[in-house]
Amino acid sequence: MIEQHQIARLEATPIEDVAERLGLQVSHHKALCPFHDDRHPSLTFNTLTNRYRCYVCDAHGGVIDLVRNVRGCGFREACEWLGGSSMFTTIRPLPLPPKSKKREIKPDLEWLSTLVQPRVLNLAAKRFLFEERKLDERIVDWCGLSSVSWPSPCWRYGKPFYDAPSLLIPYYDIEGRLVSVQSRYLGKEDKPRFKFPRGSNCHIYGLQILRFLRPNEELWITEGCSDCWAMLSSGRKAIAIPSATLLKEKDIEPLRGLNLHMFPDQDKPGEKLFLELRERLPQLVRHQLPSDCKDFGDFYAKRLKVKS
């Protein structure tokens, strides 16, 4: 019987060293995956967690798993290959290595920037933005909106993440630097409407507008991105805050002292959001939508329809 402390010691063997012993050529923490026909290195080694994963065929595991799967052997044979058959009678318990700090996951911004850079709008995106929402094309272009017509990854190496057809919504910081890309699904299948890549911390949409805000000029807060686009299309400066509870102090700080206004959505969540925001931003002024409009985007589209 193999003791647990012996297994732990084997699992602590540097996984890239084990991979090279198995004949894999490791470079920059990657190697050709031996579990499928791989022409570009897709097998990735995480030296912090001492694990491997292929972002094409999804093979993954630890040191012993790697030996078992590459050599096609059983658990004990893999342990003996790693440590020698004699180790199971001579090894003494050793303290486990301290757990490494969990690596912070951040979006692949370089890849995401190439994904949204073309700013191509497919038919579904154009129908949603211009026919349904009646938005100003200049605002859509200024916000950097784009779309995908087939499932697309959010990392340069990975499985498809953004469903298709989807609108791609870039989020920027105050300085106009890309921080993440949200998708809005435009299809008819039962799929999540909104998606963010792992590691995204986007609590406010449209922060880049603050650079163009004049002293004491009105800044409007909306509940969602589409309402924000409608507000911008109406000639007002606006941001979107979907949730007040997620806001951190660093998110609130740039908004303190600004001339803030809001049309709360005509439902309980909209009223709740307004009250929570005003508790943290007491200067926030409430405005009332017409009774037949559920939100500002609805009001904007109906007002244009009446004018036309």
Solvent accessible surface area in square Angstrom, and as a share of the most:
residue,aa,sasa,rsa
1,M,205,0.92
2,I,21,0.10
3,E,82,0.37
4,Q,134,0.60
5,H,54,0.24
6,Q,6,0.02
7,I,31,0.16
8,A,23,0.18
9,R,122,0.44
10,L,8,0.04
11,E,56,0.25
12,A,48,0.37
13,T,38,0.22
14,P,76,0.48
15,I,1,0.01
16,E,34,0.15
17,D,76,0.39
18,V,0,0.00
19,A,0,0.00
20,E,97,0.44
21,R,126,0.46
22,L,27,0.14
23,G,60,0.57
24,L,23,0.11
25,Q,163,0.73
26,V,30,0.17
27,S,66,0.43
28,H,165,0.74
29,H,94,0.42
30,K,51,0.22
31,A,1,0.01
32,L,91,0.45
33,C,5,0.03
34,P,59,0.37
35,F,63,0.26
36,H,54,0.24
37,D,121,0.63
38,D,24,0.12
39,R,201,0.74
40,H,141,0.63
41,P,58,0.37
42,S,6,0.04
43,L,0,0.00
44,T,32,0.19
45,F,5,0.02
46,N,33,0.17
47,T,75,0.44
48,L,89,0.44
49,T,76,0.44
50,N,30,0.15
51,R,114,0.42
52,Y,4,0.01
53,R,86,0.32
54,C,0,0.00
55,Y,87,0.33
56,V,90,0.51
57,C,52,0.31
58,D,49,0.26
59,A,22,0.17
60,H,89,0.40
61,G,2,0.02
62,G,3,0.03
63,V,0,0.00
64,I,2,0.01
65,D,51,0.26
66,L,0,0.00
67,V,0,0.00
68,R,92,0.33
69,N,81,0.42
70,V,44,0.25
71,R,113,0.41
72,G,68,0.66
73,C,21,0.13
74,G,37,0.36
75,F,80,0.33
76,R,111,0.41
77,E,90,0.40
78,A,0,0.00
79,C,0,0.00
80,E,54,0.24
81,W,60,0.21
82,L,19,0.09
83,G,32,0.31
84,G,31,0.30
85,S,76,0.49
86,S,74,0.48
87,M,21,0.09
88,F,25,0.10
89,T,121,0.70
90,T,98,0.57
91,I,26,0.13
92,R,192,0.70
93,P,97,0.61
94,L,96,0.48
95,P,122,0.77
96,L,121,0.60
97,P,81,0.51
98,P,127,0.80
99,K,199,0.84
100,S,64,0.41
101,K,187,0.79
102,K,187,0.79
103,R,141,0.52
104,E,123,0.55
105,I,57,0.29
106,K,128,0.54
107,P,17,0.11
108,D,18,0.09
109,L,69,0.34
110,E,116,0.52
111,W,72,0.25
112,L,0,0.00
113,S,43,0.28
114,T,80,0.47
115,L,34,0.17
116,V,11,0.06
117,Q,124,0.55
118,P,87,0.55
119,R,106,0.39
120,V,93,0.53
121,L,32,0.16
122,N,25,0.13
123,L,135,0.67
124,A,21,0.16
125,A,0,0.00
126,K,94,0.40
127,R,117,0.43
128,F,13,0.05
129,L,0,0.00
130,F,54,0.23
131,E,115,0.52
132,E,101,0.45
133,R,50,0.18
134,K,68,0.29
135,L,10,0.05
136,D,35,0.18
137,E,120,0.54
138,R,185,0.68
139,I,33,0.17
140,V,4,0.02
141,D,83,0.43
142,W,100,0.35
143,C,2,0.01
144,G,2,0.02
145,L,3,0.02
146,S,2,0.01
147,S,13,0.08
148,V,13,0.07
149,S,64,0.41
150,W,177,0.62
151,P,73,0.46
152,S,5,0.03
153,P,32,0.20
154,C,4,0.03
155,W,73,0.26
156,R,110,0.40
157,Y,97,0.37
158,G,27,0.26
159,K,107,0.45
160,P,90,0.56
161,F,52,0.22
162,Y,0,0.00
163,D,24,0.12
164,A,20,0.15
165,P,41,0.26
166,S,1,0.00
167,L,0,0.00
168,L,0,0.00
169,I,1,0.00
170,P,1,0.01
171,Y,8,0.03
172,Y,41,0.15
173,D,32,0.16
174,I,54,0.27
175,E,98,0.44
176,G,30,0.29
177,R,151,0.55
178,L,31,0.15
179,V,55,0.32
180,S,0,0.00
181,V,0,0.00
182,Q,18,0.08
183,S,3,0.02
184,R,27,0.10
185,Y,19,0.07
186,L,34,0.17
187,G,26,0.25
188,K,208,0.88
189,E,115,0.52
190,D,150,0.78
191,K,76,0.32
192,P,79,0.50
193,R,142,0.52
194,F,96,0.40
195,K,49,0.21
196,F,68,0.28
197,P,3,0.02
198,R,163,0.60
199,G,30,0.29
200,S,26,0.17
201,N,104,0.53
202,C,24,0.14
203,H,27,0.12
204,I,8,0.04
205,Y,3,0.01
206,G,6,0.05
207,L,29,0.14
208,Q,11,0.05
209,I,13,0.07
210,L,26,0.13
211,R,125,0.46
212,F,104,0.43
213,L,30,0.15
214,R,154,0.56
215,P,132,0.83
216,N,129,0.66
217,E,38,0.17
218,E,75,0.34
219,L,0,0.00
220,W,12,0.04
221,I,1,0.00
222,T,6,0.03
223,E,43,0.19
224,G,24,0.23
225,C,15,0.09
226,S,19,0.12
227,D,7,0.04
228,C,0,0.00
229,W,1,0.00
230,A,1,0.01
231,M,1,0.00
232,L,15,0.08
233,S,20,0.13
234,S,29,0.19
235,G,69,0.66
236,R,74,0.27
237,K,40,0.17
238,A,1,0.01
239,I,0,0.00
240,A,0,0.00
241,I,0,0.00
242,P,75,0.47
243,S,32,0.20
244,A,3,0.02
245,T,102,0.59
246,L,109,0.54
247,L,9,0.04
248,K,103,0.44
249,E,98,0.44
250,K,145,0.62
251,D,22,0.12
252,I,0,0.00
253,E,99,0.45
254,P,47,0.29
255,L,0,0.00
256,R,110,0.40
257,G,76,0.73
258,L,45,0.22
259,N,42,0.22
260,L,0,0.00
261,H,17,0.07
262,M,1,0.00
263,F,31,0.13
264,P,8,0.05
265,D,23,0.12
266,Q,69,0.31
267,D,76,0.39
268,K,177,0.75
269,P,82,0.51
270,G,0,0.00
271,E,59,0.26
272,K,125,0.53
273,L,10,0.05
274,F,1,0.00
275,L,87,0.43
276,E,44,0.20
277,L,0,0.00
278,R,103,0.38
279,E,142,0.64
280,R,77,0.28
281,L,1,0.01
282,P,104,0.65
283,Q,60,0.27
284,L,6,0.03
285,V,65,0.37
286,R,96,0.35
287,H,56,0.25
288,Q,111,0.49
289,L,6,0.03
290,P,57,0.36
291,S,115,0.74
292,D,97,0.50
293,C,5,0.03
294,K,133,0.56
295,D,20,0.10
296,F,3,0.01
297,G,3,0.02
298,D,28,0.15
299,F,45,0.19
300,Y,11,0.04
301,A,16,0.12
302,K,79,0.33
303,R,76,0.28
304,L,56,0.28
305,K,144,0.61
306,V,129,0.74
307,K,149,0.63
308,S,126,0.81
